[in-house]
Structure formats: structure tokens, C-alpha cells
Amino acid sequence: MSTLERISSHKVVNIGYRDAPPYSYKTSEGHVVGYVIDLCKDVTESMKKDLHIKDLVVNFIPTPVTMRTTMLNHNIIDMDCSVNTDTVSRENVVLFSRHYLSVYTRFGSFKGNISSYSDLAGRTISVAKGTTDLINMNSLNRLQKLNIMVFTQPTMKDAFAAMSSHKSYATAMNEVSL
């Protein structure tokens, strides 16, 4: 049974999200919001019309970045409404929407600390696990031979907190989140 057939049959759509402001996150009042969540809400409204379902139940399910593909492939979630990088290897296991955002990996640090990549040499840099930022950081480290200690954290928030508490010299993350 396809995802749309299952949604139509059960009149329920399960949407994965993660704590990645401003894209997707839960407010202190318990509401799931964010830029990507708004886009996914538009998709669910279109589903209601296309599938002729007046009362489509929309469940938001917290989805760890490292589990998103598994949760999609095991029908735990029907779509992942977080920021994801479309790669060839991922295209082999999941489908992607049209691209709606393009960002770069940037570095956050205390004012005046980084003016070039060489300023990162021998330093500890925090980055969220399972992100394109981690891939970019490892690639930069290898290509520039910077001897950077890459300090992975569960979330972007944790990576930023590591830098803020001086556990890392800087943090690497997409420019919008930073």
C-alpha cells in the first residue's frame, strides 16, 4: 500500500519533525511550528482536497535526525518536515520535495575569533550529528589539513550550547539556524 493510500484509508498523516528552529520546533505551549512546518501544513491541506478527506488527523512526531530515514521506511512517519539535504545516496531510499531553500554552512564563535579557515586549525568545533554541516566540516578538515577536533552533538541547539559554554571554539551549522 502506498503512503497516500494508507493516509486515505486511515485519514491520518504522521509528520516527523525535529527541534531545529526556525525550520521546525515545539513551542513552550506545545505547538509544532516553523518555516518547514508551514510548508507541510500546506501539503496536508492539499492532501485533504485531493484525497477528499474533510477531517484529516495530523500527528506531529518528534524524529531524531539519525532516525528520519528509518522512520519513513518503516511507516512510522509519512513525511519528514525538517530541513534535509537531498543527496544521491538518500534519493535511493526516500523521495524529496522540490527544493525550497539553499543555505551554506557557517561558523559561529565569539566576536572576532574567525577570519579564515586557518583560524580553526587545531581547535575543537561543535556540530550537530547527522547533518550536512558535519559532512562539510569533515571535508574542510580533511582538504585543508586543519587538524580540527570535530565535537558532534545531538542537535544544533546542543552544538551552539557547546560553543557558548566554551566546550568548543566555534560551532558549524547552516547560516539560517546560526
WOSULQUI-V14694 format. One record per residue. N is the residue number from 1. RES is the residue in three letters. SS is DSSP state (2 for helix, 1 for strand, 0 for the rest). Layout:
# WOSULQUI-V14694
<<N,RES,SS> <N,RES,SS>>
This chain:
# WOSULQUI-V14694
<<1,MET,0> <2,SER,0> <3,THR,2> <4,LEU,2> <5,GLU,2> <6,ARG,2> <7,ILE,2> <8,SER,2> <9,SER,2> <10,HIS,2> <11,LYS,0> <12,VAL,1> <13,VAL,1> <14,ASN,1> <15,ILE,1> <16,GLY,1> <17,TYR,1> <18,ARG,0> <19,ASP,0> <20,ALA,1> <21,PRO,0> <22,PRO,0> <23,TYR,0> <24,SER,1> <25,TYR,1> <26,LYS,1> <27,THR,0> <28,SER,0> <29,GLU,0> <30,GLY,0> <31,HIS,0> <32,VAL,1> <33,VAL,1> <34,GLY,0> <35,TYR,2> <36,VAL,2> <37,ILE,2> <38,ASP,2> <39,LEU,2> <40,CYS,2> <41,LYS,2> <42,ASP,2> <43,VAL,2> <44,THR,2> <45,GLU,2> <46,SER,2> <47,MET,2> <48,LYS,2> <49,LYS,2> <50,ASP,2> <51,LEU,2> <52,HIS,0> <53,ILE,0> <54,LYS,0> <55,ASP,0> <56,LEU,0> <57,VAL,1> <58,VAL,1> <59,ASN,1> <60,PHE,1> <61,ILE,1> <62,PRO,1> <63,THR,0> <64,PRO,0> <65,VAL,2> <66,THR,2> <67,MET,2> <68,ARG,2> <69,THR,2> <70,THR,2> <71,MET,2> <72,LEU,2> <73,ASN,2> <74,HIS,0> <75,ASN,0> <76,ILE,0> <77,ILE,0> <78,ASP,0> <79,MET,1> <80,ASP,1> <81,CYS,0> <82,SER,0> <83,VAL,0> <84,ASN,0> <85,THR,0> <86,ASP,0> <87,THR,0> <88,VAL,2> <89,SER,2> <90,ARG,2> <91,GLU,2> <92,ASN,0> <93,VAL,0> <94,VAL,0> <95,LEU,0> <96,PHE,0> <97,SER,0> <98,ARG,0> <99,HIS,0> <100,TYR,0> <101,LEU,0> <102,SER,0> <103,VAL,0> <104,TYR,0> <105,THR,1> <106,ARG,1> <107,PHE,1> <108,GLY,1> <109,SER,0> <110,PHE,0> <111,LYS,0> <112,GLY,0> <113,ASN,0> <114,ILE,0> <115,SER,0> <116,SER,0> <117,TYR,2> <118,SER,2> <119,ASP,2> <120,LEU,2> <121,ALA,0> <122,GLY,0> <123,ARG,0> <124,THR,1> <125,ILE,1> <126,SER,1> <127,VAL,1> <128,ALA,1> <129,LYS,0> <130,GLY,0> <131,THR,0> <132,THR,2> <133,ASP,2> <134,LEU,2> <135,ILE,2> <136,ASN,2> <137,MET,2> <138,ASN,2> <139,SER,2> <140,LEU,2> <141,ASN,2> <142,ARG,2> <143,LEU,2> <144,GLN,2> <145,LYS,0> <146,LEU,0> <147,ASN,0> <148,ILE,0> <149,MET,1> <150,VAL,1> <151,PHE,1> <152,THR,1> <153,GLN,1> <154,PRO,0> <155,THR,0> <156,MET,2> <157,LYS,2> <158,ASP,2> <159,ALA,2> <160,PHE,2> <161,ALA,2> <162,ALA,2> <163,MET,2> <164,SER,2> <165,SER,0> <166,HIS,0> <167,LYS,0> <168,SER,0> <169,TYR,0> <170,ALA,1> <171,THR,1> <172,ALA,1> <173,MET,1> <174,ASN,1> <175,GLU,0> <176,VAL,0> <177,SER,0> <178,LEU,0>>
